[in-house]
Amino acid sequence: MVGAQLTKDGVVICGATDSLEATTGEAVRVSELTAAEVRKLDAYQSPVDFESYAA
């Protein structure tokens, strides 16, 4: 399921939850950042061990 979250400046971001921790490693909510700040986060360097979810 994909949800939509609003940034602090009202831009819609698609994602499962408001938290960015699972995808970026940053313990912050989409609603606490501007769209520009969200864009600067690196969602491709996730610290999450996805292999453990598949088990």
MIZA-622982 format. One line per 3 residues: number of its first residue (from 1); their letters; for each residue x, y, z of N, C-alpha, C, O, CB. Coordinates in pm, 1 decimal. Each point is the difference from the previous one (the first is absolute). Glycine has a CB too. Layout:
NUM = A = X,Y,Z,X,Y,Z,X,Y,Z,X,Y,Z,X,Y,Z ~ ... $
//
This chain:
1 = MVG = 84.3,-116.6,0.0,-84.3,116.6,0.0,90.4,125.0,0.0,99.2,6.3,72.5,-286.4,-132.6,50.3 ~ 151.5,221.4,-202.8,74.7,125.4,-7.0,-89.1,112.5,49.5,-116.4,10.2,-38.8,255.3,-94.4,-155.6 ~ -84.1,167.4,279.1,-73.3,113.6,51.9,58.3,129.6,-51.9,105.7,0.5,-63.0,-163.7,-131.2,266.5 $
4 = AQL = -8.8,237.8,-177.8,48.6,131.8,-39.1,19.2,84.3,125.3,-86.9,4.4,87.1,-30.5,-19.5,-311.5 ~ 230.7,81.3,232.8,32.7,84.5,114.1,26.4,141.8,-49.3,42.9,19.2,-113.8,53.7,-216.7,240.5 ~ -121.6,294.5,-43.7,28.1,139.3,-33.5,127.1,46.7,69.6,20.5,-25.3,118.7,-266.0,68.6,-149.4 $
7 = TKD = 331.0,25.8,-45.8,117.8,60.9,59.4,-42.2,124.6,76.9,-115.1,43.0,-7.5,263.0,-133.0,-177.8 ~ -53.6,147.2,258.9,-27.3,120.3,78.7,-50.5,114.8,-87.6,-76.9,84.9,45.2,253.3,-156.3,117.3 ~ -131.7,72.6,-289.2,-42.6,106.5,-90.9,-114.1,-42.7,-93.3,-26.8,66.7,-99.9,258.8,22.4,110.6 $
10 = GVV = -299.3,-201.0,22.1,-121.7,-39.1,-70.3,16.1,-80.2,-127.4,-95.4,-10.6,-77.1,5.3,208.8,172.9 ~ 207.2,-255.1,-121.2,22.4,-81.9,-119.5,-32.5,-145.4,34.4,37.9,-48.7,106.5,142.6,208.0,-192.9 ~ -250.7,-228.6,-4.0,-38.2,-139.1,21.9,118.5,-92.1,-31.8,62.9,11.2,-105.2,-304.7,43.6,49.9 $
13 = ICG = 270.3,-145.6,148.6,104.4,-101.3,-16.3,-67.3,-136.4,12.9,-72.3,-24.2,96.6,256.0,178.2,-3.0 ~ -161.0,-242.2,-188.5,-57.6,-134.9,6.3,92.3,-91.2,78.5,121.0,-1.7,-22.3,-237.6,35.9,-198.2 ~ 59.3,-109.1,311.6,75.9,-94.7,80.9,-92.4,-74.2,93.0,-114.7,40.5,19.1,316.5,104.7,-32.7 $
16 = ATD = -154.2,-252.8,71.5,-84.8,-82.6,84.7,-32.9,65.3,133.6,-109.9,-17.2,52.8,208.8,-180.2,-162.5 ~ -2.3,273.0,164.8,-22.0,62.1,131.0,56.8,141.7,-1.1,66.4,40.6,-95.4,-57.8,-266.9,210.2 ~ -35.1,299.7,-9.3,52.5,136.2,12.0,147.5,-0.3,39.9,69.7,99.5,-20.0,-298.7,-19.9,82.6 $
19 = SLE = 276.8,-190.3,-6.7,139.6,-8.4,44.3,93.2,-31.4,-116.3,-32.8,-81.3,-86.4,-45.3,6.3,311.6 ~ 194.1,139.5,-226.9,99.6,-24.2,-105.2,111.8,-91.8,48.0,95.0,-25.3,-74.1,-147.7,249.3,-21.9 ~ 43.0,-273.5,217.0,109.6,-78.4,57.3,29.3,-128.3,-77.2,116.9,-32.8,-20.3,-178.0,126.8,240.4 $
22 = ATT = -39.8,-166.7,-263.2,22.2,-127.3,-69.2,68.4,17.2,-135.4,74.0,-88.3,-43.4,-274.1,-0.3,159.6 ~ 176.4,200.6,-182.6,57.4,18.6,-133.3,124.1,87.3,-3.3,78.4,-8.1,-94.5,-304.4,-20.5,8.1 ~ 245.4,112.1,187.9,114.3,91.6,-2.3,91.8,-13.4,120.5,112.9,49.1,-1.8,-253.5,105.0,-127.2 $
25 = GEA = 92.7,-220.2,233.4,78.0,-8.8,122.6,-15.3,121.4,89.5,56.9,4.6,109.1,102.4,-145.1,-231.8 ~ -236.0,238.9,77.5,-23.4,122.7,77.2,-128.9,-15.4,80.1,-105.8,-25.9,-57.4,226.9,166.4,-116.4 ~ -113.1,-124.8,304.7,-117.5,-11.9,86.2,-78.1,131.2,-1.4,0.9,75.2,97.4,118.5,-243.9,49.0 $
28 = VRV = -186.1,194.5,-257.0,-74.4,124.0,-19.1,-126.2,-30.4,-80.7,-4.7,-95.6,-77.5,218.5,233.9,86.5 ~ -314.2,-56.2,10.9,-126.2,-16.5,-73.6,-2.5,93.0,-121.2,58.5,108.3,1.3,-178.0,-173.0,212.2 ~ 50.4,19.8,-317.9,-15.9,81.3,-120.5,-57.1,136.5,36.7,43.6,102.0,-53.3,-77.8,-309.5,-86.2 $
31 = SEL = -61.6,209.6,228.8,-68.2,123.8,38.2,90.1,100.3,72.6,-37.3,116.2,15.7,-170.3,-249.3,-1.0 ~ 325.0,89.4,29.4,93.2,88.8,69.8,99.6,66.9,-94.6,75.4,88.2,41.3,-99.7,-232.7,159.4 ~ 24.8,102.9,-327.4,96.6,51.7,-96.9,-67.8,69.6,-116.1,-116.1,-27.8,-30.0,271.1,-153.7,94.3 $
34 = TAA = -84.1,271.1,-129.5,-49.1,58.0,-125.2,28.2,-100.0,-112.0,76.6,-94.5,19.0,-37.2,334.2,63.4 ~ -99.7,-219.8,-196.6,23.1,-88.1,-115.0,147.3,0.7,-40.0,55.2,-104.3,-34.9,-290.2,146.4,-44.5 ~ 298.6,74.5,84.2,142.3,9.9,-34.8,85.2,-82.5,95.9,96.7,-63.3,-42.2,-136.0,292.9,-52.0 $
37 = EVR = 4.5,-229.5,222.5,75.1,-77.9,98.1,-18.5,-149.9,-22.9,94.6,-77.4,14.6,-119.6,264.7,150.4 ~ -96.2,-227.9,-200.6,-26.0,-141.5,-29.3,81.9,-43.8,-120.7,57.6,-108.8,0.9,-290.7,128.3,94.3 ~ 239.2,63.3,-198.7,76.2,-33.3,-120.4,148.6,-22.1,28.2,65.4,-78.2,-69.0,-230.0,210.1,-61.9 $
40 = KLD = 217.4,-64.0,231.1,142.6,-12.3,33.4,33.4,-131.6,70.1,115.8,-41.6,1.9,-106.8,289.2,16.0 ~ -109.4,-313.1,39.5,25.2,-125.5,70.5,27.5,-111.5,-99.9,-58.3,-2.2,-108.4,-88.6,76.7,298.4 ~ 233.7,-165.5,-154.9,38.1,-109.2,-88.6,-80.1,-125.3,32.9,35.0,-74.0,92.0,195.6,171.0,-114.4 $
43 = AYQ = -336.7,-120.7,-51.6,-85.0,-116.3,24.4,61.1,-128.5,-54.6,-53.2,-108.2,24.5,-144.6,258.4,-31.5 ~ 306.2,-140.7,-65.1,60.7,-119.4,-58.1,107.9,-59.5,88.0,49.0,-108.9,-29.8,-99.4,200.4,-192.7 ~ 88.5,-25.6,327.8,101.3,-50.2,92.0,-66.0,-41.8,131.1,43.8,39.3,108.2,131.3,109.4,-213.9 $
46 = SPV = -278.6,-227.2,94.7,-76.5,-41.3,117.5,79.8,-91.3,91.3,64.6,-93.6,-47.1,-271.5,115.4,-86.7 ~ 203.1,4.4,264.9,66.7,-87.5,96.1,-82.8,-123.1,33.4,43.8,-84.5,78.1,69.7,283.8,15.1 ~ -231.9,-210.6,-150.9,-89.7,-110.8,30.6,51.0,-127.3,-66.4,40.2,1.9,-116.4,-235.3,156.9,136.7 $
49 = DFE = 193.3,-269.1,53.5,38.9,-129.8,-52.8,-123.2,-63.6,-63.1,-76.8,-68.5,67.7,260.5,40.5,107.1 ~ -202.5,50.9,-305.6,-119.6,-49.4,-66.7,-4.9,-153.5,-7.7,-107.7,-58.4,-12.9,104.6,270.3,-118.7 ~ 118.1,-275.5,139.4,3.6,-145.7,-2.4,-75.0,-57.6,120.4,-62.7,-105.5,-10.4,283.4,112.9,-111.6 $
52 = SYA = -214.3,61.5,235.4,-67.6,-50.3,119.4,-152.1,7.8,-15.4,-72.2,-77.6,62.5,269.0,148.8,76.6 ~ -245.6,20.9,-221.0,-144.8,8.1,-21.9,-49.8,-113.3,-88.0,-115.5,-41.0,12.0,128.7,288.0,13.1 ~ 71.4,-298.2,-112.9,-38.8,-106.6,-92.4,-3.9,-136.3,68.7,-64.1,-92.8,-49.2,164.2,224.5,-137.6 $
55 = A = -32.4,-143.5,299.5,8.9,-129.7,69.3,-130.4,-40.9,62.0,-8.5,-106.2,61.5,244.7,151.5,-16.9 $
//
